[in-house]
Amino acid sequence: MIYLDNSATTKPYAEVLDTYRTVSEQFFANPSSLHSLGGKSEQLLTRSREQAAALLGVEPGEIVFTSGGTEGNNLAIKGAAFAYRKRGKHLITTAIEHASAGGAFTQLESLGFDVTYLPVDRDGRVSFEQFKQAYRDDTILVSLMHVNNEVGTVQPVKEIAAFLRDKPKTVFHVDHVQGFSKVPLQLAESGIDLCTISGHKFHGPKGTGLLYVRQGTVLSPLFAGGGQEHQRRSGTENLPGICGMVKALRITREHENEGIRHLKKLQSQLFEGLRNIDGAVIHTPAEHSAPSIVNVSLRGIKSEVLVHALEKDEIYVSTKSACSSKENKVSAVLTAMGISDEEAEQTIRISLAYETTEQDIDVFLKKLAEKVGQLKIVMR
């Protein structure tokens, strides 16, 4: 099997599964319970928070454990908008955000907020100059993804953070779900106020994630309840999942530098091989992109047909974001980049992990060329 859909989800590390099982069996008590078993669970939760904070270079009190990227984005975007609405109601985001962010902004628009959706260029990148022109005195929130989940384009997060440093009335949120462990991003002293990370994107358990909340940043909670996670996210903590995610975070951090170099080599291998396939059009920019994603159209072949053809040889790629792959619509990201509907319907996404090998890519490219040739004959 050759698995090239790591942007949708990754295979959990064996050590993560071991940790999840151990914690489930030995620390099953509710961390909020007053008895000694609950106290032991609470101590483990505290240690996990401290470890996560240390690995990210932030303070333990700035870590909020969530159920993943969708909840993290919603808590950051809606929580900040509601908390600071008396300052103004103008919000800035982009036209190519993940559905969890885009949907949150749509809801806020229906509640009277004014949202500016920044366009992107042919590479899927926001113009920093257009961002500055869109910024207003009543802008209370800027939110954008660090790495686009479909084409891998890296957004000018550092430039925007620097611009917002002397704008204390504006909160800056970054969706770092696809960027974490692929494109380094410093949080402490960065100017970023909120940052979303999802555990299953770096070999942690599904249903886990964390939101970095810079000290002093206020959020209006989305959930009413017991006031867990410093009154920001009520609900009994998923302790096995949290411990498993922190284990994955540690393992990933240990291999990050080497892993990123490896991904860059694999991406170059993919670029070179795809350019030799007739009808292939690469949409991922050669510069300012994450090394883990390559988006390509194979002209004349529907993406779903190609995905299933590769699946017969146990090679797994995707069409677009897994959250919207079953929708009968062309990619909004590719449309925003100026790509035609016809070409967007012929696009696949290849996404890599540290464990992907050069041999995997060689086999994939060979099989892809074969499938493209066969399908073009059939479709004539």
C-alpha positions as CSV (number, residue, x, y, z in Angstrom):
1,M,0.0,0.0,0.0
2,I,1.2,3.5,-0.8
3,Y,-0.7,6.1,1.2
4,L,-0.5,9.6,-0.2
5,D,-3.5,11.3,1.5
6,N,-1.7,12.5,4.6
7,S,-3.3,16.0,4.5
8,A,-6.7,14.2,5.1
9,T,-5.3,12.2,8.0
10,T,-2.2,10.4,9.1
11,K,-1.6,7.0,10.5
12,P,-1.1,7.2,14.3
13,Y,2.3,6.3,15.6
14,A,2.4,2.9,17.4
15,E,3.7,4.7,20.5
16,V,0.6,7.0,20.4
17,L,-1.8,4.0,20.3
18,D,0.1,2.4,23.2
19,T,-0.2,5.7,25.2
20,Y,-3.9,6.0,24.4
21,R,-4.6,2.4,25.6
22,T,-2.5,2.8,28.8
23,V,-4.1,6.1,29.8
24,S,-7.6,4.7,29.0
25,E,-7.0,1.7,31.3
26,Q,-5.1,3.3,34.2
27,F,-6.3,7.0,34.2
28,F,-9.9,6.6,33.4
29,A,-11.2,8.8,36.2
30,N,-12.6,12.2,35.5
31,P,-9.9,14.9,36.1
32,S,-12.6,17.0,37.8
33,S,-13.5,14.4,40.4
34,L,-12.4,15.1,43.9
35,H,-11.2,11.6,44.8
36,S,-7.6,10.4,44.5
37,L,-8.2,8.7,41.1
38,G,-9.5,12.0,39.7
39,G,-6.5,13.7,41.2
40,K,-4.1,11.4,39.4
41,S,-5.9,12.1,36.1
42,E,-5.8,15.8,36.8
43,Q,-2.0,15.6,37.4
44,L,-1.5,13.8,34.1
45,L,-3.6,16.4,32.3
46,T,-1.4,19.1,33.9
47,R,1.8,17.4,32.8
48,S,0.4,16.9,29.3
49,R,-0.4,20.6,29.1
50,E,3.1,21.5,30.3
51,Q,4.7,19.2,27.8
52,A,2.7,20.5,24.9
53,A,3.5,24.1,25.9
54,A,7.2,23.3,26.2
55,L,7.3,21.6,22.8
56,L,5.6,24.7,21.2
57,G,7.6,27.2,23.2
58,V,4.6,28.8,25.0
59,E,3.2,28.9,28.5
60,P,0.9,26.1,29.8
61,G,-1.9,28.6,30.5
62,E,-1.9,29.4,26.7
63,I,-2.9,25.9,25.7
64,V,-6.5,24.9,25.3
65,F,-7.2,21.3,24.4
66,T,-9.9,20.8,21.7
67,S,-11.4,18.1,19.6
68,G,-9.5,19.1,16.5
69,G,-9.1,21.8,13.8
70,T,-12.8,22.4,13.3
71,E,-13.5,23.2,16.9
72,G,-10.3,25.1,17.3
73,N,-11.1,27.4,14.3
74,N,-14.7,27.9,15.5
75,L,-13.6,28.7,19.0
76,A,-10.9,31.1,17.8
77,I,-13.0,32.9,15.2
78,K,-16.4,33.1,16.8
79,G,-15.0,33.3,20.3
80,A,-12.8,36.4,19.4
81,A,-15.6,38.0,17.3
82,F,-18.1,37.8,20.2
83,A,-15.6,38.8,22.8
84,Y,-14.5,42.0,21.0
85,R,-17.6,43.0,19.1
86,K,-17.9,46.2,21.1
87,R,-14.7,47.4,19.5
88,G,-16.0,46.9,16.0
89,K,-17.5,44.3,13.7
90,H,-15.1,44.2,10.8
91,L,-13.3,40.8,10.2
92,I,-10.7,39.9,7.5
93,T,-10.1,36.4,6.1
94,T,-9.4,34.9,2.7
95,A,-11.4,33.4,-0.1
96,I,-9.7,30.0,0.3
97,E,-10.1,29.1,4.0
98,H,-11.0,25.6,5.2
99,A,-14.7,25.0,5.5
100,S,-14.6,25.2,9.3
101,A,-13.3,28.7,9.1
102,G,-15.3,29.8,6.1
103,G,-18.5,28.5,7.7
104,A,-17.8,30.3,10.9
105,F,-17.4,33.6,9.0
106,T,-20.7,33.0,7.1
107,Q,-22.4,32.5,10.4
108,L,-20.9,35.7,11.8
109,E,-22.1,37.6,8.7
110,S,-25.6,36.5,9.4
111,L,-25.3,38.0,12.9
112,G,-24.3,41.4,11.5
113,F,-20.5,41.2,11.3
114,D,-18.8,42.7,8.2
115,V,-16.4,40.3,6.6
116,T,-13.8,41.1,4.0
117,Y,-12.7,38.0,1.9
118,L,-9.3,38.7,0.5
119,P,-8.7,37.3,-3.1
120,V,-5.7,35.2,-4.0
121,D,-3.4,35.1,-7.0
122,R,-2.8,32.3,-9.5
123,D,-0.6,30.6,-6.9
124,G,-3.3,30.8,-4.2
125,R,-1.5,33.5,-2.2
126,V,-2.9,36.6,-0.6
127,S,-1.4,40.0,-1.5
128,F,0.0,41.7,1.6
129,E,-0.7,45.0,0.0
130,Q,-4.3,44.1,-0.5
131,F,-4.5,43.0,3.1
132,K,-3.2,46.4,4.2
133,Q,-5.8,48.2,2.1
134,A,-8.6,46.1,3.5
135,Y,-7.5,46.8,7.1
136,R,-9.7,49.3,9.0
137,D,-9.8,51.0,12.3
138,D,-12.8,48.8,13.3
139,T,-11.1,45.5,12.3
140,I,-11.2,43.3,15.4
141,L,-10.1,40.0,13.9
142,V,-7.8,38.8,11.1
143,S,-7.9,35.0,10.4
144,L,-6.1,33.0,7.7
145,M,-4.6,29.6,7.2
146,H,-0.8,29.3,7.2
147,V,-0.8,26.5,4.6
148,N,-3.6,25.9,2.2
149,N,-5.0,22.4,2.6
150,E,-5.5,21.8,-1.2
151,V,-2.6,23.3,-3.0
152,G,-0.1,23.9,-0.2
153,T,0.5,27.6,-0.7
154,V,2.1,29.3,2.3
155,Q,0.4,32.6,3.2
156,P,2.3,35.8,4.4
157,V,1.6,35.1,8.0
158,K,4.8,36.7,9.3
159,E,4.3,39.9,7.4
160,I,0.7,40.2,8.5
161,A,1.7,39.5,12.1
162,A,4.4,42.2,12.0
163,F,1.8,44.7,10.6
164,L,-0.6,43.9,13.4
165,R,1.9,44.3,16.2
166,D,1.0,47.9,16.8
167,K,-2.7,47.2,16.3
168,P,-3.8,46.1,19.8
169,K,-7.5,46.2,19.1
170,T,-7.1,43.5,16.4
171,V,-6.8,39.8,17.2
172,F,-4.7,37.6,14.8
173,H,-5.7,34.0,14.3
174,V,-3.8,31.4,12.2
175,D,-5.1,28.0,11.1
176,H,-1.8,26.0,11.4
177,V,-3.4,22.6,10.8
178,Q,-1.6,21.9,7.6
179,G,1.5,23.8,8.4
180,F,2.4,22.2,11.6
181,S,5.5,20.0,11.3
182,K,5.9,21.0,7.6
183,V,6.4,24.8,7.7
184,P,7.8,26.0,11.0
185,L,5.9,28.8,12.7
186,Q,7.1,30.5,15.9
187,L,4.3,31.3,18.3
188,A,5.9,33.1,21.3
189,E,6.6,36.7,20.5
190,S,5.3,36.2,16.9
191,G,2.4,38.6,17.1
192,I,0.0,35.6,16.6
193,D,-2.8,35.7,19.2
194,L,-4.6,32.4,18.3
195,C,-3.3,29.3,16.5
196,T,-5.2,26.1,15.6
197,I,-3.5,22.7,15.5
198,S,-5.0,19.3,14.9
199,G,-3.6,16.0,16.3
200,H,-4.5,13.6,13.5
201,K,-2.5,15.6,11.0
202,F,0.7,14.6,12.7
203,H,0.1,11.0,13.7
204,G,-2.0,11.7,16.8
205,P,-5.5,10.3,17.5
206,K,-8.5,11.7,15.7
207,G,-10.7,13.9,17.8
208,T,-7.8,15.8,19.4
209,G,-6.3,19.2,18.9
210,L,-5.2,22.3,20.7
211,L,-5.7,26.1,20.4
212,Y,-2.9,28.4,21.4
213,V,-4.4,31.5,23.1
214,R,-1.9,34.2,23.8
215,Q,-1.9,35.4,27.3
216,G,-4.3,38.4,27.6
217,T,-6.5,37.3,24.6
218,V,-10.1,36.9,25.6
219,L,-12.5,34.4,24.0
220,S,-16.2,34.0,24.4
221,P,-16.8,30.2,25.1
222,L,-18.8,28.3,22.6
223,F,-19.8,25.6,25.1
224,A,-21.6,26.2,28.4
225,G,-20.8,23.7,31.1
226,G,-18.3,22.9,33.8
227,G,-15.7,25.5,32.8
228,Q,-12.9,23.2,31.9
229,E,-9.8,24.5,30.0
230,H,-9.6,27.7,31.9
231,Q,-13.3,28.5,31.4
232,R,-12.7,28.4,27.6
233,R,-13.9,25.0,26.6
234,S,-16.3,23.1,28.8
235,G,-16.6,19.4,28.7
236,T,-14.8,16.4,30.3
237,E,-11.3,16.3,28.9
238,N,-10.4,13.5,26.5
239,L,-7.4,12.5,28.6
240,P,-6.3,9.4,26.5
241,G,-6.5,11.5,23.3
242,I,-4.7,14.4,24.8
243,C,-1.8,12.2,26.1
244,G,-1.7,10.5,22.7
245,M,-1.6,13.8,20.9
246,V,1.2,15.1,23.1
247,K,3.2,11.9,22.5
248,A,2.7,12.5,18.7
249,L,3.8,16.1,19.2
250,R,7.0,15.1,20.9
251,I,7.9,12.4,18.4
252,T,7.2,14.7,15.5
253,R,9.2,17.5,17.0
254,E,12.2,15.2,17.4
255,H,12.2,14.4,13.7
256,E,11.0,17.7,12.4
257,N,14.2,19.1,10.8
258,E,15.1,15.9,9.2
259,G,11.5,15.2,8.2
260,I,11.1,18.6,6.4
261,R,14.3,18.0,4.4
262,H,12.9,14.6,3.4
263,L,9.6,16.1,2.3
264,K,11.3,18.7,0.2
265,K,13.3,16.0,-1.6
266,L,10.1,14.0,-2.2
267,Q,8.2,17.0,-3.5
268,S,11.0,17.8,-5.9
269,Q,10.9,14.2,-7.1
270,L,7.1,14.6,-7.6
271,F,7.5,17.8,-9.5
272,E,10.1,16.4,-11.9
273,G,8.1,13.2,-12.5
274,L,4.8,14.9,-13.0
275,R,6.3,17.3,-15.6
276,N,7.1,14.2,-17.7
277,I,3.4,13.0,-17.7
278,D,1.4,14.1,-20.7
279,G,-1.4,16.5,-19.8
280,A,-0.2,17.1,-16.2
281,V,-0.6,20.7,-14.9
282,I,0.8,21.4,-11.5
283,H,-1.1,23.9,-9.4
284,T,1.1,23.9,-6.3
285,P,3.6,26.8,-6.6
286,A,7.3,25.8,-6.7
287,E,8.0,28.6,-4.2
288,H,6.1,29.6,-1.0
289,S,4.5,26.2,-0.7
290,A,4.6,23.4,2.0
291,P,6.7,20.5,1.0
292,S,4.0,18.0,1.9
293,I,1.4,18.8,-0.8
294,V,1.3,18.6,-4.6
295,N,-1.9,19.5,-6.5
296,V,-2.0,18.5,-10.1
297,S,-4.6,18.3,-12.9
298,L,-4.5,15.5,-15.5
299,R,-6.2,16.9,-18.5
300,G,-9.0,14.9,-20.0
301,I,-9.4,12.6,-16.9
302,K,-12.0,13.2,-14.2
303,S,-10.3,13.2,-10.8
304,E,-12.7,10.7,-9.2
305,V,-12.0,8.2,-12.0
306,L,-8.3,8.5,-11.5
307,V,-8.5,8.2,-7.7
308,H,-10.4,4.9,-8.0
309,A,-8.1,3.7,-10.8
310,L,-5.1,4.2,-8.5
311,E,-6.9,2.6,-5.6
312,K,-7.0,-0.7,-7.5
313,D,-3.3,-0.8,-7.1
314,E,-3.5,0.2,-3.4
315,I,-2.3,3.8,-4.1
316,Y,-4.4,6.3,-2.2
317,V,-4.6,10.0,-3.1
318,S,-7.5,12.5,-2.9
319,T,-9.4,15.0,-5.0
320,K,-9.6,17.9,-2.6
321,S,-10.1,18.5,1.1
322,A,-11.4,15.4,2.7
323,C,-14.1,17.5,4.5
324,S,-15.6,18.5,1.1
325,S,-14.4,15.7,-1.2
326,K,-17.9,14.0,-1.4
327,E,-19.6,17.3,-2.4
328,N,-20.5,17.5,-6.1
329,K,-18.8,20.8,-6.5
330,V,-15.5,22.0,-8.0
331,S,-12.9,23.2,-5.5
332,A,-13.6,26.7,-4.3
333,V,-9.8,27.1,-3.7
334,L,-9.0,26.3,-7.4
335,T,-11.8,28.6,-8.6
336,A,-10.5,31.4,-6.5
337,M,-7.1,30.8,-8.1
338,G,-8.6,31.4,-11.5
339,I,-8.6,27.8,-12.6
340,S,-11.4,26.7,-14.9
341,D,-14.2,24.4,-13.6
342,E,-13.2,21.8,-16.2
343,E,-9.6,21.7,-15.1
344,A,-10.6,21.8,-11.4
345,E,-12.6,18.6,-12.0
346,Q,-9.5,16.9,-13.2
347,T,-7.4,17.6,-10.1
348,I,-5.8,15.3,-7.5
349,R,-4.0,16.1,-4.3
350,I,-0.9,14.1,-3.4
351,S,0.1,14.6,0.3
352,L,3.2,13.3,2.0
353,A,4.4,12.3,5.4
354,Y,7.8,11.8,6.9
355,E,7.3,8.0,6.4
356,T,6.8,8.3,2.7
357,T,9.7,6.9,0.8
358,E,11.4,7.8,-2.5
359,Q,10.4,4.3,-3.7
360,D,6.8,5.1,-2.9
361,I,7.0,8.1,-5.2
362,D,8.8,6.2,-7.9
363,V,6.0,3.5,-7.9
364,F,3.3,6.1,-7.8
365,L,4.7,8.1,-10.7
366,K,5.0,4.9,-12.8
367,K,1.5,3.8,-12.0
368,L,0.1,7.3,-12.5
369,A,1.6,7.4,-16.0
370,E,0.1,4.0,-16.8
371,K,-3.4,4.9,-15.5
372,V,-3.4,8.2,-17.4
373,G,-2.5,6.4,-20.6
374,Q,-5.1,3.7,-20.1
375,L,-7.9,6.1,-19.2
376,K,-7.2,8.4,-22.2
377,I,-7.6,5.4,-24.5
378,V,-10.9,4.4,-22.8
379,M,-12.3,7.9,-22.8
380,R,-11.6,8.6,-26.5
